């Protein structure tokens, strides 16, 4: 009897773990909203995404070391949100170009953020954000926005 209960408990746990993960793992369309990321080199970047996705995304970004310092604006280019990967280039107004990459885990959290300067690839940093994306399943007459 005890073995049957243990087997049932283990099977139930495995079922719920696989069911909850697969609900997000198969997400075809993550909804992007403006978010703030914090780089390991001390910069904070506010990202506003305005383009169409999945596929190409556009928008702008602002960075600063602290709120009291002057910020620098940049334009998002070559941005893509495909599957569980986010990639974009920011053409900063100060002449630098930042490449940003991250993954999206099964629950919609943006993870493994990395960035580097396109002209100086050794200038790199990691980044994090507290954003959790929502998965959208378009319905007839009700597209995701």
N, C-alpha and C positions, 0 to 999 in steps of 0.2 A: 504494500500500500504506500509506504514512504517513498519507494523508488518511483512509483507512478506519479505521485504528487510532484516530486522533483523534476521528472521528465516533463510533466504538464507545465510547471512553472517556467522551466527553461525554454520550452517551445513557445509559450505565450510571450515571454520577454523578447525572444528573437523575432517573433512576428511583429511586435510593436516597434522594435528598433528598426527593422527593415521597412516597415510601412511608413513611419514618420520620416525617415531619411529619403525614401524614394519620392515622397510628395514634393520635395524641393529639388532633388537632384535632377529631375527631368524638366525643370523650369525652362521654358523656351524664351520667356520675356520678363526680365527683371525691370521693375519700374525705378528709374533714376530720378532723384530729387537733388537739389543743392546740398552739398555736404562740406564739412571742414576736415582737413587732414593735418596731422602733426608729423613733421619730419624729424628724424633723429638728429639732424644738424641744427635744430632750434627754430626753424621756420614753420609758420602756420600758413596754410593755403586754403582759401575758400574757393570752392569749385561750383560753378553754375552751368549745368548742362541743358542745352536747348534743342539739340538736333533730334532727328528721327532714329529710332532704334527698335528692334535689333539692327545691327549694322553700324553705319556711320553716325557719329554724334559730334555736335559742335557746342560752342558756348564760350565762357571766359573764366578766368581765375584771377585772384588777387593774393599776393603774398606779403608777409611782414614778419619781422622778428618779434615785435610787441605791438600792442594796439596803439601805443603812444608814438610809434615810429611811422614814417611815411610808407605807404604800401605801393607795390608795383603791380600793374595790371598786365594780363596776357590773354591771348586769344587761343582757344582750343582748336587744334587742327588734327587731321588724321586720326580722330577718335573712333574707337570701336568697342562695342559691347557685344561680344559673340559668345554664346553659351555661358560658361562660368569664368570668363576672362574679360577684364577691363583694361583698355590701353588708350592713352591719349598723349598728344604732344602739346605743350604750351609754349607759344611764341611770346616770350616776355618782352615788354616794351624797353627793357634795358639792354636788349640785343642777345640775350641768352635763350636757349631752347631746352626746355625740360621734357624728358621722356618719363612718363608715369605708367606703371603696370601694377596690376593686382589680380588676385583671384577672388571668386565669390564662393563661399562654402555652401554646404547643403541647406543651411538655415537662412541664407541671404546676407551673412556678414561679409564685408569686404576685408580680405586678409592678405598677407604676404606682400604688402605694398613696397615697391622699390622705385626709385627715381635716380636719374643721372642727367648730367648736362651733355647734350648731343655733341657739342664741340670739344668738351673735355670729359670723356667717358670715365676718367678716374675720379671725377667729382661726383660722388654718389651718396645716397642716403636711403634708409628705409622709412616707411611711413605707416601710420595707423589712423583709423577713424572709428567712431562709435556707431556708424550708420549700419542699419540692417535693412536691406532692400526687400521689397515685397514682390512676390511672384504674381504675375497677372495672366489669367487665362481668358483671352478675348471671347466674348459671346456675340452671336449675330446681332448687329445693331448697337452693340456696346463695346467699342474698341477700347483698348487700354490707353490711358493718357497720362 
